[in-house]
Amino acid sequence: MLEENCKNCKEIITANFCPNCGQRRYKRINRQYVVEEIQDIFVDVNKGFFYSVLKILRNPGKTAREYMEGNRVDHYKPIALTFVLAGISIFISVSLLNLNDIMKKYTEQQHINSKLMSDIFAAISSYYAILMILLLPVFAFITRIPFKKLGHNYYEHIVMNSYVVSYYTLVSIIVLYPILFLFRQSPEKLMLVSQSSFLILPFILVWFFKGFYNQIPLKKIIIKILAVMALTLLAYILVVIVSTVAFILYGLFVDKAVLEYAKPK
């Protein structure tokens, strides 16, 4: 086994782990790495949780770059971190803010009397953190297209987007939820604030990728993020069209009850 310097403390490694700090020999993030990390989510609790949270809040792009380059001994695994933060987010939104009931009141005020639409509003508002995790493979595919020439593979983009999702979830927990709590008696204002919060995502993406690719000029980063937003919008439109057609076909030929579920009362 060839010698190499530890990415964390620079000690020479001749085996699988650094003899000084215990960090594993550098391994590029690939499909096997992501699969192993997902498996470890339910059995591994790393002591670097709060360290990683503070690092992400300070500079998510730089933190992701350090992790990607091999400095991982002190960091909580990024995909595991998204699940932990999603759990905290759901607990706050469902148990403390009671967004399910608030969104149902909102749909009543807006005369949205379709049970399907009411349930969609409630689910997205309460469980958006899980939705973003489920969409990580899609986000990774989209961000890799404009940034492909910079050399990172699809699975590395999954990890990058894990940091983006973690940062957005942290901002929601620290900033957004307290504001929503103040407007919990006014569903219309709460919905406006909640929807407006997604407007910060382009700025988060620019900050993240500028921190990650610090050698790339800001102008080029902005152009690439605009491409990401355009691709995201296109993907959203396609998903809406395909899911709507599939829903209608299922209702017509398999179970007509789903059409009643979507029909305004």
C-alpha positions as CSV (number, residue, x, y, z in Angstrom):
1,M,0.0,0.0,0.0
2,L,1.5,3.4,-1.1
3,E,2.3,6.1,1.5
4,E,0.3,9.3,1.5
5,N,-0.1,12.3,3.7
6,C,-3.2,12.5,6.0
7,K,-5.6,15.1,4.7
8,N,-6.4,16.2,8.3
9,C,-3.0,16.4,10.1
10,K,-0.5,15.7,7.3
11,E,1.0,12.6,9.0
12,I,2.3,9.9,6.7
13,I,-0.3,7.1,6.3
14,T,1.0,3.6,5.4
15,A,-2.2,1.6,6.3
16,N,-5.9,2.4,6.1
17,F,-6.0,4.9,9.0
18,C,-3.7,7.8,10.1
19,P,-1.6,6.7,13.1
20,N,-1.8,10.2,14.5
21,C,-5.5,11.3,14.3
22,G,-7.3,8.2,13.2
23,Q,-8.7,9.5,9.9
24,R,-9.3,7.0,7.2
25,R,-7.1,7.1,4.1
26,Y,-8.5,9.4,1.5
27,K,-11.1,7.9,-0.8
28,R,-12.8,9.7,-3.6
29,I,-16.6,10.1,-3.2
30,N,-18.3,7.7,-5.6
31,R,-21.4,5.4,-5.8
32,Q,-20.0,3.0,-3.3
33,Y,-19.1,5.8,-0.8
34,V,-22.7,7.2,-1.0
35,V,-24.3,3.8,-0.5
36,E,-22.1,3.1,2.5
37,E,-22.9,6.4,4.0
38,I,-26.7,5.9,3.6
39,Q,-26.3,2.5,5.4
40,D,-24.4,4.2,8.2
41,I,-27.2,6.8,8.8
42,F,-29.0,4.4,11.2
43,V,-26.0,3.0,13.0
44,D,-23.4,5.7,13.2
45,V,-23.6,8.8,15.4
46,N,-20.5,10.9,14.8
47,K,-19.3,13.3,17.5
48,G,-18.8,16.0,15.0
49,F,-22.5,17.0,14.6
50,F,-22.3,20.5,16.3
51,Y,-18.9,21.1,14.8
52,S,-20.3,20.5,11.3
53,V,-23.4,22.6,12.0
54,L,-21.2,25.6,13.0
55,K,-18.9,25.2,10.0
56,I,-21.9,25.0,7.6
57,L,-23.4,28.1,9.1
58,R,-20.2,30.0,8.6
59,N,-19.4,28.8,5.1
60,P,-21.2,25.8,3.6
61,G,-19.3,25.8,0.4
62,K,-15.9,25.8,2.1
63,T,-17.0,23.1,4.5
64,A,-18.2,20.9,1.6
65,R,-14.9,21.5,-0.2
66,E,-12.8,20.5,2.9
67,Y,-14.9,17.3,3.3
68,M,-14.7,16.5,-0.4
69,E,-10.9,16.9,-0.4
70,G,-10.6,14.3,2.4
71,N,-10.7,16.3,5.7
72,R,-13.5,14.2,7.2
73,V,-12.5,13.1,10.7
74,D,-14.1,16.0,12.5
75,H,-17.2,16.3,10.3
76,Y,-20.6,14.7,10.6
77,K,-21.4,12.8,7.5
78,P,-23.3,15.2,5.2
79,I,-26.2,12.9,4.1
80,A,-26.7,11.7,7.7
81,L,-26.8,15.4,8.7
82,T,-29.6,16.2,6.3
83,F,-31.7,13.4,7.9
84,V,-31.0,14.6,11.4
85,L,-31.9,18.2,10.5
86,A,-35.0,17.1,8.6
87,G,-36.2,15.3,11.7
88,I,-35.7,18.5,13.8
89,S,-37.4,20.6,11.2
90,I,-40.4,18.2,11.0
91,F,-40.7,18.1,14.8
92,I,-40.9,21.9,14.9
93,S,-43.3,22.4,12.0
94,V,-45.7,19.6,13.0
95,S,-45.5,19.5,16.8
96,L,-44.7,23.1,17.7
97,L,-46.0,25.2,14.8
98,N,-48.8,22.8,13.9
99,L,-48.5,23.8,10.2
100,N,-50.8,21.0,9.1
101,D,-53.8,22.7,10.7
102,I,-52.7,26.2,9.7
103,M,-52.5,25.2,6.1
104,K,-55.9,23.6,6.1
105,K,-57.3,26.9,7.5
106,Y,-55.5,28.7,4.7
107,T,-57.0,26.5,2.0
108,E,-60.5,27.1,3.5
109,Q,-59.9,30.9,3.5
110,Q,-58.8,30.7,-0.1
111,H,-61.8,28.6,-1.0
112,I,-59.6,25.7,-2.1
113,N,-62.1,23.0,-1.4
114,S,-60.3,20.2,-3.2
115,K,-59.1,17.7,-0.5
116,L,-56.2,16.8,-2.7
117,M,-54.9,20.4,-2.9
118,S,-55.5,21.0,0.8
119,D,-53.5,17.9,1.6
120,I,-50.7,18.9,-0.8
121,F,-50.4,22.3,0.8
122,A,-50.3,20.8,4.3
123,A,-47.7,18.1,3.4
124,I,-45.3,20.5,1.6
125,S,-45.4,23.0,4.4
126,S,-44.9,20.5,7.2
127,Y,-42.5,18.0,5.5
128,Y,-40.6,20.1,2.9
129,A,-37.3,19.0,4.5
130,I,-38.0,15.3,3.7
131,L,-39.1,16.3,0.2
132,M,-35.8,18.1,-0.4
133,I,-33.9,15.0,0.8
134,L,-35.9,12.8,-1.6
135,L,-35.0,15.2,-4.4
136,L,-31.3,15.2,-3.7
137,P,-30.6,12.8,-6.7
138,V,-32.5,15.2,-8.9
139,F,-30.7,18.3,-7.5
140,A,-27.4,16.5,-8.0
141,F,-28.2,15.7,-11.7
142,I,-29.2,19.4,-12.3
143,T,-26.2,21.0,-10.6
144,R,-23.7,18.7,-12.3
145,I,-24.7,19.8,-15.8
146,P,-23.4,23.4,-15.6
147,F,-20.5,22.4,-13.3
148,K,-19.5,19.2,-15.2
149,K,-16.3,20.5,-16.6
150,L,-14.9,21.2,-13.1
151,G,-14.4,17.5,-12.6
152,H,-16.8,16.3,-9.8
153,N,-18.9,13.3,-10.4
154,Y,-22.6,12.8,-9.9
155,Y,-22.2,11.3,-6.4
156,E,-20.0,14.1,-5.3
157,H,-22.8,16.5,-6.4
158,I,-25.1,14.5,-4.1
159,V,-22.8,15.4,-1.2
160,M,-22.6,19.0,-2.3
161,N,-26.4,19.3,-2.4
162,S,-26.6,17.7,1.0
163,Y,-24.7,20.7,2.4
164,V,-27.0,23.1,0.5
165,V,-30.1,21.4,1.9
166,S,-28.6,21.3,5.4
167,Y,-27.8,25.0,5.3
168,Y,-31.3,25.8,4.1
169,T,-32.8,23.7,6.8
170,L,-30.7,25.3,9.4
171,V,-31.7,28.8,8.2
172,S,-35.3,27.7,8.4
173,I,-34.9,26.4,11.9
174,I,-33.1,29.4,13.2
175,V,-34.7,32.3,11.2
176,L,-37.9,31.2,9.4
177,Y,-39.7,29.1,12.0
178,P,-39.5,31.9,14.7
179,I,-41.1,34.3,12.1
180,L,-43.8,31.7,11.2
181,F,-44.5,31.3,14.9
182,L,-45.3,35.0,15.1
183,F,-47.7,34.7,12.2
184,R,-49.3,31.4,13.3
185,Q,-52.7,33.2,13.9
186,S,-52.7,34.6,10.4
187,P,-52.5,31.8,7.8
188,E,-52.3,34.2,4.8
189,K,-49.3,36.0,6.2
190,L,-47.7,32.8,7.3
191,M,-48.1,31.3,3.8
192,L,-46.7,34.5,2.2
193,V,-43.6,34.3,4.5
194,S,-43.2,30.6,3.9
195,Q,-43.3,30.9,0.1
196,S,-41.1,34.0,0.1
197,S,-38.4,32.0,2.0
198,F,-37.6,30.0,-1.2
199,L,-36.4,33.2,-2.9
200,I,-33.2,33.0,-0.9
201,L,-32.3,29.7,-2.5
202,P,-30.5,31.3,-5.6
203,F,-28.4,33.4,-3.2
204,I,-27.6,30.4,-1.1
205,L,-26.5,28.5,-4.2
206,V,-24.3,31.4,-5.4
207,W,-22.7,31.7,-2.0
208,F,-22.2,27.9,-1.7
209,F,-20.6,27.3,-5.1
210,K,-18.5,30.4,-4.8
211,G,-17.2,29.0,-1.5
212,F,-16.7,25.6,-3.0
213,Y,-15.1,26.7,-6.3
214,N,-13.2,29.7,-4.8
215,Q,-11.0,29.8,-7.8
216,I,-13.9,30.6,-10.2
217,P,-14.9,34.2,-10.7
218,L,-18.2,35.3,-9.1
219,K,-19.7,36.2,-12.5
220,K,-19.2,32.7,-13.9
221,I,-20.7,31.2,-10.7
222,I,-23.8,33.4,-11.1
223,I,-24.2,32.4,-14.8
224,K,-24.0,28.7,-13.8
225,I,-26.5,29.2,-11.0
226,L,-28.9,30.9,-13.5
227,A,-28.5,27.7,-15.6
228,V,-29.3,25.6,-12.5
229,M,-32.5,27.6,-11.8
230,A,-33.6,27.3,-15.5
231,L,-33.1,23.6,-15.4
232,T,-34.9,23.3,-12.1
233,L,-37.9,25.2,-13.5
234,L,-37.9,22.9,-16.5
235,A,-37.7,19.8,-14.4
236,Y,-40.6,21.1,-12.2
237,I,-42.8,21.7,-15.2
238,L,-42.1,18.3,-16.6
239,V,-42.8,16.7,-13.2
240,V,-46.1,18.5,-12.9
241,I,-47.2,17.5,-16.4
242,V,-46.2,13.9,-16.1
243,S,-47.7,13.5,-12.6
244,T,-50.9,15.2,-13.6
245,V,-51.3,12.9,-16.7
246,A,-50.4,9.8,-14.6
247,F,-52.9,10.9,-11.9
248,I,-55.7,11.4,-14.5
249,L,-55.0,8.1,-16.3
250,Y,-54.9,6.2,-13.0
251,G,-58.3,7.7,-12.1
252,L,-59.8,6.9,-15.4
253,F,-58.7,3.4,-15.8
254,V,-57.7,2.0,-12.4
255,D,-59.5,3.8,-9.5
256,K,-62.1,6.5,-10.2
257,A,-62.1,7.4,-6.5
258,V,-58.9,9.4,-6.9
259,L,-60.7,11.8,-9.3
260,E,-63.3,12.4,-6.6
261,Y,-60.5,13.0,-4.2
262,A,-59.2,15.8,-6.5
263,K,-62.6,17.2,-7.5
264,P,-63.7,20.5,-5.8
265,K,-66.6,20.1,-3.5
